[in-house]
Amino acid sequence: MRITTIFTRAALLALLVTPLSSMAASSFDKAVKEATAEIDKAKAAGFEWRDSRKLLEKAAKAEKSGKHDEAMKLVAKAKKQGQLAVTQAHDQKNAGPH
């Protein structure tokens, strides 16, 4: 009877944890897609920043290592760099010597 209780609890725990890890992975994947889209916009404008894609690589390694919070921070930073690069491209569109 005792072994059955242990297995039942282990099975329930596995069922509860699996959706959480899946949700984390899907939120990470969605965030990476959004960041990549912003970086691609910056590239199309000719203003992609040097480290933006490197941040995504670091984020992927962190996610693979189980450091979800760190990975999400890196993805957010990469996305922000993409957005800032697009703003920079817009602001400097007519830049030239004075």
C-alpha positions as CSV (number, residue, x, y, z in Angstrom):
1,M,0.0,0.0,0.0
2,R,2.8,2.4,0.9
3,I,4.6,1.9,-2.5
4,T,1.4,2.6,-4.4
5,T,1.0,5.9,-2.5
6,I,4.5,6.9,-3.4
7,F,4.1,6.0,-7.1
8,T,0.7,7.9,-7.2
9,R,2.3,11.0,-5.7
10,A,5.2,10.8,-8.1
11,A,2.9,10.5,-11.0
12,L,0.8,13.4,-9.9
13,L,3.9,15.5,-9.4
14,A,5.1,14.7,-12.9
15,L,1.8,15.7,-14.4
16,L,1.8,19.0,-12.5
17,V,5.4,19.9,-13.4
18,T,5.3,18.9,-17.1
19,P,2.9,21.7,-18.2
20,L,4.9,24.3,-16.3
21,S,8.1,23.3,-18.1
22,S,6.2,23.3,-21.4
23,M,4.8,26.7,-20.7
24,A,8.3,28.1,-19.9
25,A,9.7,26.7,-23.1
26,S,6.8,28.1,-25.2
27,S,7.1,31.5,-23.6
28,F,10.9,31.4,-24.3
29,D,10.3,30.4,-28.0
30,K,7.7,33.1,-28.4
31,A,10.1,35.7,-26.9
32,V,12.9,34.6,-29.2
33,K,10.7,34.9,-32.2
34,E,9.7,38.5,-31.2
35,A,13.3,39.5,-30.5
36,T,14.4,38.0,-33.8
37,A,11.7,39.9,-35.7
38,E,12.9,43.2,-34.1
39,I,16.5,42.4,-34.9
40,D,15.5,41.5,-38.5
41,K,13.8,44.9,-38.8
42,A,17.0,46.6,-37.7
43,K,19.0,44.6,-40.2
44,A,16.6,45.6,-43.0
45,A,17.2,49.2,-42.0
46,G,20.9,48.7,-42.1
47,F,21.4,49.2,-38.4
48,E,21.7,45.8,-36.8
49,W,23.7,46.0,-33.7
50,R,26.7,43.8,-33.3
51,D,25.7,41.9,-30.1
52,S,22.0,41.4,-30.6
53,R,22.1,37.9,-32.1
54,K,25.0,37.0,-29.7
55,L,22.6,37.7,-26.8
56,L,20.1,35.3,-28.3
57,E,22.7,32.6,-28.5
58,K,23.6,33.2,-24.8
59,A,19.9,33.0,-24.0
60,A,19.5,29.7,-25.8
61,K,22.4,28.3,-23.8
62,A,21.0,29.6,-20.5
63,E,17.5,28.1,-21.4
64,K,19.1,24.8,-22.2
65,S,20.9,24.9,-18.8
66,G,17.6,25.4,-17.0
67,K,18.2,29.1,-16.3
68,H,14.9,30.3,-17.6
69,D,14.9,33.7,-15.9
70,E,18.3,34.5,-17.1
71,A,17.4,33.4,-20.6
72,M,14.3,35.6,-20.6
73,K,16.3,38.6,-19.5
74,L,18.8,38.1,-22.3
75,V,16.1,37.7,-24.9
76,A,14.4,40.9,-23.6
77,K,17.7,42.7,-23.9
78,A,18.2,41.5,-27.5
79,K,14.7,42.6,-28.4
80,K,15.3,46.0,-26.9
81,Q,18.5,46.4,-28.9
82,G,16.6,45.6,-32.0
83,Q,14.0,48.2,-31.2
84,L,16.6,50.8,-30.4
85,A,18.5,50.0,-33.6
86,V,15.3,50.7,-35.6
87,T,14.8,54.0,-33.8
88,Q,18.4,54.8,-34.5
89,A,18.0,54.1,-38.2
90,H,14.9,56.3,-38.2
91,D,16.6,59.2,-36.3
92,Q,19.7,59.1,-38.6
93,K,17.9,58.6,-41.9
94,N,18.8,62.1,-43.0
95,A,22.0,62.5,-41.1
96,G,24.9,63.9,-43.0
97,P,27.7,66.4,-42.7
98,H,26.7,69.9,-41.7
